[in-house]
Amino acid sequence: MYRFGLRAVEATVLLVEDLDLGRGRIRIRRAKAGDAKEYPLPRDLMPALRRHLRKRDDERGPFLFTGRESNNQHGLRVLQVQRLFKQYAGAAGLPASVASHSLRHSIAVHSLEEGFGLEYVADLLGHTSIRSTAIYAKVTTPAREEMMRRLDRSRYVVSWN
């Protein structure tokens, strides 16, 4: 959910066939935009996905993530994803206010702090309008510090020396 900025509902509709581990690709269907795009799979996720697929019970349906009640019509329920997230977040010592949707917000902010433009973050989150992505464009302290260091080193900025 974090790496692709998925909503809980988007994670629950992922199918096994959406993964192409040979090519290192994943197809993601967006809940709000209604489109599907293919993205490269991060290398560090590949071993975890392979392990998951080996352990997965194929009789529970075509969905990538399944639960006890999964079948051909649905995989893991959104509420179960949210409950599991709360459970793991609590075990990790995170505040109770943290929700699964926090992962989506986190990857958006982390991508911007890494220097990706709004258009790239919008694509990652499946936003059809850049205005939806602009809410993440708040300047953070680390980003501000790095900006000032880069300006200090820039040959284009006038110096008082």
Secondary structure, DSSP 8 states (H G I E B T S, - for coil): -TTTT--HHHHHT-BGGGEETTTTEEEEE-TTT--EEEEE--GGGHHHHHHHHHH--GGG-SBSS--TT--SS--S-HHHHHHHHHHHHHHTT--TT--THHHHHHHHHHHHHTT--HHHHHHHHT-SSHHHHGGG----HHHHHHHHHHHHH-SSS----
